[in-house]
Each structure stands twice: as structure tokens, then as C-alpha cells.
Amino acid sequence: MRLAHISDLHLTASDAPGLVRADATARARALIRDLSALPGLDLVVITGDTVNDARPQEYAVLSDLLAGLSVPFVIVPGNHDDRALLRAVVPDRPYADPHLLHHVWQRGDVRVIALDSVSPTEVAGRLLDPQLDWLAEQLARPFAGHTLVALHHPPCASGMGRLDGALLIQGAQRLRALLDAQDRPVTILCGHLHRPFTARFGRSTVHAATSTAFQFALALDAPDEPPTVTQPFHHALHLLQADGGHIVHQRFPDLDGLADA
């Protein structure tokens, strides 16, 4: 299976003040066009902050954007999202809760467990015991293939100083214990930091995606928020093999060229 991981689109219906690029929505549309044209792609995982201000107009943009994606997708909310509005855009999922958005996507020997780490009014994230109990039930089901967990907030520090103060601040230890108990290592997909990194989290591997809306500069141990940079955008392409192999490539689409197309 070929799986693409993207995050933090921060779609807007008009100009957004602050860090978000004026062309953020155009770049997101260009990314979706690139993914739709990618041969053999089976799934796209979008790890939150789909919109910037959680306004209905922005979710109308998201709905239109997702309509142009020609492959299945898994989507989780981020701290910039409104759960109810996102659920209205993507209502056809086996959500395990009437309010939260956690669910499972499975095909063949790949399952993606989507977690909802949003804590309303907080930038940081939390996984509470009821959702972790549900996760434990899913992990207890017999499954011999690849398990991936998707959530917005990284469960471990990145070394990015101040930015690490707003990660997954509740539930990370129990999440790690549940994943460490699995027969095969689990892959965690997340976003939030607008900076790509890879980390070990117990026996699991964490892959954090960057953003089409803006990217932070690498600033290890920075006491303040780092500046933004205009480095080329890339996303991760995961090749999940039937024999258990897992290969990750970095793809650098020409978003400016695609936006002009």
C-alpha cells in the first residue's frame, strides 16, 4: 500500500492575519492535485488543522478541496478545527463517539487508527481515558499487518524549545504503554509543529508532517517561537509492504507550478 501523509492546511476563505501565507489555500489545492495525480496512491492521511479559524466558510473550502481528491483519505481534527463542522464535512466515517472523531480505517493488511487529541480552548492536546480505553479495545483485536495511529499533536518532544510546550500534554504515557505492548512496532503520524521530524516513542516511530500554510525554521532549544522559513514543502510517502517492510520517501511537489496550472 502507498500512503501519503499531509497536515496543517490551515485553509482560509479570505486573507488570514498572522503566520498563514496569503497563498495557503492555493498551495493546499495544488497539493491535492499532485496527490490525485500520483500513480498507485492508495490513501491520504491528513493530521489536523484543516482550516485556520474554524469558520463555516472555511469548511466549505475544505469540502470542495476534498471533493477533488481522487483517493480515500483519513482525517483527524487539530486545535484549529471545530469537531462538529469537520464531522459535517466528513460524516461517513465509523466514528466511535457522538462528539469525538476517533475511528478506524482498515484495508487488507493496513489499519489506521484515527485519534482525536483536541482539547477545546487549548493549543496543546489531550487523550482522555475513554478514548484510550477504546484504543486498547482496537489494539486487542487480532491483526497481523501494519498499524498506524494518526493524531494531530505529537506525543513526544521534538527538541524545538518553546514549541514543545504545546504537544500532547495528557495521555502520552498510556498511549506509549498501549503501543509498546503490540507484537509489531506501530507508526504514529502527526502534525501541529509545522516542522517535519522523526522520533522514537518507545517501540513506535513518530513521523511529524509540515504545513503548506507556513513552516517554522529549525531552532533547537529555542526559548521563543522560531521564525518562519520558505523552504521547499515536502510530504512523506509511506510504502507499506506485505512482508512487513516499511519504506518512507520524501516528495517535493512544485506547489507554485501546480497552483499556476
Buried (B, 14 or more C-beta within 10 A) or exposed (E): BBBBBBBBBBBBBEEBEEBBBEBBBBBBBBBBBBBEEBEEBBBBBBBBBBBBBBBEEBBBBBEEBBEEBEBEBBBBBBBBBBBEBBBEBBEEBEBBEEEBBBBBBBEEBBBBBBBBBBBEEEBBBBBBEEBBEBBBEBBEEEBEBBBBBBBBBBBBBBBBBEBBEBBBBBBBEBBBEBBEEBEEBBBBBBBBBBBBBEBEBBEBBBBBBBBBBBBBBBBEEBEEEBEBEEEEBBBBBBEBEEEEEBEBEEEEBEBEEBBEE
